[in-house]
Amino acid sequence: MQSAYSSESARRYLVTGAGSGIGRAIAAGLAESGATVIAVGRRRAPLADLAAQHPTVVPMPADVTDPATPSRLAAAVRSDPGRLDGLVNCAGLARFAALPDAGLDQLDAMYAVNLRAPVALTQALLTPLRRATGCVLNVSSIGGVLAMPGRALYGATKAALNSLTRSLAHELAPQIRVNALVPGAVDTPMYDDLGLDDPQTEELRAGLLSSTPMGRFGTPEEVARWADLILDPDRSGWMTGALLTVDGGRSS
């Protein structure tokens, strides 16, 4: 991935959900551009593999829903040089069920990852973000924009993240920009983590594919290219409060 960043700029980012999918692609792209990337994820092995491929990646296994995680990550960021050019809130959790079958425990779990964690991490990292005139990038979903029967609770958490993005863009300007990426159907391990049996998974994927005008799933790397653009103040310094949809035309 090409970027305007240079190794001399020594930009520094923190990316959650960096172990797989879109988060991993964003972390890898930033590292390839010469930035230092604090890569956060629940599993050690994928982060270690990412760091082995990219020397500027600093693996930091952590659960974003753990109340101790924000202060722990803030302490890591406060180390020299004490600045953070960007926070990418990409960790996400999806549980799909029609309302009669949906458990409130599922809603609580999605809320903790998809909304509470971005709020807590942004709060904890305000000082180093302000020091760098940095950017918060929330990775949302078109589930927060479109009506999706059977995925209402997931969509509600992402709609809340979209609203948070717009409001914080006003509240934190001009020192910190806040934007969101809104991907459509991207080929990630998320579908394997839904707990559905094979026929249900195939039915879900087929439905997503048939409703995408481009006729295929996106790739994590295609979404990550837009993250690279949004995070770069030289190219997107006047961009804040934006919800950038990357969905193969599905929401058009």
URPE-V9745 format. One record per residue. N is the residue number from 1. RES is the residue in three letters. PSI is psi in radians with two decimals (* if undefined). OMEGA is omega in whole degrees, -180 to 180 (none if undefined). D_FIRST is the distance of its C-alpha to the first C-alpha in whole Angstrom. Layout:
n: [N	N]
res: [RES	RES]
psi: [PSI	PSI]
omega: [OMEGA	OMEGA]
d_first: [D_FIRST	D_FIRST]
//
This chain:
n: [1	2	3	4	5	6	7	8	9	10	11	12	13	14	15	16	17	18	19	20	21	22	23	24	25	26	27	28	29	30	31	32	33	34	35	36	37	38	39	40	41	42	43	44	45	46	47	48	49	50	51	52	53	54	55	56	57	58	59	60	61	62	63	64	65	66	67	68	69	70	71	72	73	74	75	76	77	78	79	80	81	82	83	84	85	86	87	88	89	90	91	92	93	94	95	96	97	98	99	100	101	102	103	104	105	106	107	108	109	110	111	112	113	114	115	116	117	118	119	120	121	122	123	124	125	126	127	128	129	130	131	132	133	134	135	136	137	138	139	140	141	142	143	144	145	146	147	148	149	150	151	152	153	154	155	156	157	158	159	160	161	162	163	164	165	166	167	168	169	170	171	172	173	174	175	176	177	178	179	180	181	182	183	184	185	186	187	188	189	190	191	192	193	194	195	196	197	198	199	200	201	202	203	204	205	206	207	208	209	210	211	212	213	214	215	216	217	218	219	220	221	222	223	224	225	226	227	228	229	230	231	232	233	234	235	236	237	238	239	240	241	242	243	244	245	246	247	248	249	250	251	252]
res: [MET	GLN	SER	ALA	TYR	SER	SER	GLU	SER	ALA	ARG	ARG	TYR	LEU	VAL	THR	GLY	ALA	GLY	SER	GLY	ILE	GLY	ARG	ALA	ILE	ALA	ALA	GLY	LEU	ALA	GLU	SER	GLY	ALA	THR	VAL	ILE	ALA	VAL	GLY	ARG	ARG	ARG	ALA	PRO	LEU	ALA	ASP	LEU	ALA	ALA	GLN	HIS	PRO	THR	VAL	VAL	PRO	MET	PRO	ALA	ASP	VAL	THR	ASP	PRO	ALA	THR	PRO	SER	ARG	LEU	ALA	ALA	ALA	VAL	ARG	SER	ASP	PRO	GLY	ARG	LEU	ASP	GLY	LEU	VAL	ASN	CYS	ALA	GLY	LEU	ALA	ARG	PHE	ALA	ALA	LEU	PRO	ASP	ALA	GLY	LEU	ASP	GLN	LEU	ASP	ALA	MET	TYR	ALA	VAL	ASN	LEU	ARG	ALA	PRO	VAL	ALA	LEU	THR	GLN	ALA	LEU	LEU	THR	PRO	LEU	ARG	ARG	ALA	THR	GLY	CYS	VAL	LEU	ASN	VAL	SER	SER	ILE	GLY	GLY	VAL	LEU	ALA	MET	PRO	GLY	ARG	ALA	LEU	TYR	GLY	ALA	THR	LYS	ALA	ALA	LEU	ASN	SER	LEU	THR	ARG	SER	LEU	ALA	HIS	GLU	LEU	ALA	PRO	GLN	ILE	ARG	VAL	ASN	ALA	LEU	VAL	PRO	GLY	ALA	VAL	ASP	THR	PRO	MET	TYR	ASP	ASP	LEU	GLY	LEU	ASP	ASP	PRO	GLN	THR	GLU	GLU	LEU	ARG	ALA	GLY	LEU	LEU	SER	SER	THR	PRO	MET	GLY	ARG	PHE	GLY	THR	PRO	GLU	GLU	VAL	ALA	ARG	TRP	ALA	ASP	LEU	ILE	LEU	ASP	PRO	ASP	ARG	SER	GLY	TRP	MET	THR	GLY	ALA	LEU	LEU	THR	VAL	ASP	GLY	GLY	ARG	SER	SER]
psi: [2.21	2.54	2.79	-0.13	2.67	2.78	-0.48	-0.46	-0.42	0.73	2.71	2.24	2.69	2.19	2.10	2.82	0.52	-0.03	-0.38	2.97	-2.43	-0.71	-0.73	-0.73	-0.67	-0.81	-0.76	-0.74	-0.73	-0.71	-0.68	-0.45	0.00	0.01	2.71	2.32	2.06	1.91	2.04	2.36	2.88	-0.54	2.32	-0.76	-0.85	-0.61	-0.69	-0.68	-0.73	-0.75	-0.57	-0.54	-0.43	1.84	-0.37	0.09	2.26	1.85	2.38	1.57	2.27	2.62	2.06	-0.26	-0.12	2.19	-0.40	-0.23	-0.82	-0.80	-0.59	-0.76	-0.64	-0.67	-0.68	-0.68	-0.56	-0.30	2.78	2.24	0.17	0.40	2.75	2.05	-0.39	2.48	2.15	1.89	1.58	-0.27	2.31	2.75	2.31	2.32	2.01	2.27	2.51	2.69	-0.75	-0.42	-0.06	2.29	2.51	-0.39	-0.56	-0.76	-0.77	-0.72	-0.75	-0.69	-0.73	-0.69	-0.81	-0.37	-0.91	-0.75	-0.81	-0.66	-0.86	-0.72	-0.71	-0.76	-0.83	-0.43	0.25	-0.75	-0.91	-0.49	-0.73	-0.67	-0.57	0.00	1.00	-2.92	2.37	2.22	2.01	2.27	1.91	-2.48	2.63	-0.20	-0.36	0.01	-0.71	2.66	2.20	1.58	2.40	-0.16	0.49	-0.73	-0.73	-0.83	-0.62	-0.69	-0.61	-0.58	-0.68	-0.66	-0.67	-0.77	-0.73	-0.75	-0.86	-0.73	-0.74	-0.48	-0.68	-0.79	-0.64	-0.13	2.64	0.02	-0.61	2.24	2.54	2.10	2.96	2.48	2.38	1.47	2.68	-2.40	1.86	2.44	1.58	2.98	-0.04	-0.69	-0.48	-0.30	0.08	-0.23	0.29	2.71	2.96	-0.82	-0.69	-0.71	-0.77	-0.65	-0.74	-0.84	-0.70	-0.71	-0.72	-0.72	-0.74	-0.40	0.12	1.95	-0.57	-0.18	0.32	2.86	2.63	2.95	2.69	-0.62	-0.61	-0.67	-0.69	-0.53	-0.64	-0.59	-0.73	-0.72	-0.83	-0.67	-0.37	1.93	-0.37	-0.46	-0.40	0.54	-0.30	0.21	1.97	2.62	0.23	2.49	1.76	1.97	2.23	1.58	0.34	0.37	0.07	-0.62	0.08	*]
omega: [179	-179	176	-179	173	179	-180	-177	178	178	-170	-175	171	-176	174	-176	-172	-177	-177	172	-175	180	178	-180	178	180	-179	-180	178	179	179	180	176	-179	169	-176	171	-173	-175	177	-177	-173	-177	-171	180	179	178	178	178	-180	178	180	-175	-174	-179	176	176	-177	179	178	-180	174	-175	179	177	-178	-179	-174	-178	-179	178	179	178	178	179	-179	-178	176	-176	9	176	180	179	-178	180	172	178	178	-176	177	-178	179	179	172	-176	176	172	-172	-179	-177	-175	176	178	175	175	178	-180	-179	179	178	-178	-178	-169	-178	-176	-179	176	178	-176	-179	178	177	-174	-173	-178	-176	178	176	178	-178	-178	-169	-169	-175	169	178	177	178	-175	-179	175	172	177	-178	-176	172	-178	178	-177	179	-173	-176	175	-180	180	179	179	175	177	178	176	179	177	-179	-177	-178	-180	176	177	-174	-173	178	0	-175	-177	173	179	-179	178	167	-177	-178	170	-177	-179	-177	-180	178	-177	-177	178	-177	-176	-179	179	174	-174	179	179	180	179	178	179	-179	179	179	178	-179	-178	-179	180	-176	-180	172	177	173	171	176	176	-178	178	177	-177	178	178	175	179	180	-176	-176	-176	-178	179	-179	-174	-175	180	-176	175	-178	-176	170	-175	-177	177	-168	179	177	-172	-177	-177	none]
d_first: [0	4	7	10	11	13	14	18	17	17	16	17	16	18	17	20	19	17	19	17	16	14	15	13	10	10	11	9	6	9	10	7	8	11	13	16	15	19	18	21	22	26	25	25	24	20	20	21	19	16	17	18	15	13	16	16	16	20	21	23	25	27	28	27	31	33	35	34	30	30	32	30	27	28	30	27	25	28	28	27	26	27	24	21	19	18	19	17	20	19	22	24	27	28	32	33	37	39	41	44	42	40	41	41	39	36	36	36	34	31	32	32	28	27	29	31	28	26	29	30	27	27	30	30	27	28	29	26	24	27	27	23	24	21	20	21	18	20	19	22	23	24	27	28	28	30	33	33	36	36	33	35	34	31	30	33	31	27	29	31	27	27	30	29	26	28	31	29	27	31	32	29	29	28	27	25	23	23	21	20	18	20	18	21	21	18	19	19	22	23	26	27	28	30	33	34	36	34	36	35	31	31	33	31	28	30	30	27	26	29	28	25	25	22	24	21	19	16	13	12	8	10	11	9	7	10	11	9	11	14	14	13	17	17	15	17	20	22	21	23	25	22	22	19	20	17	19	20	23	25	26	27]
//
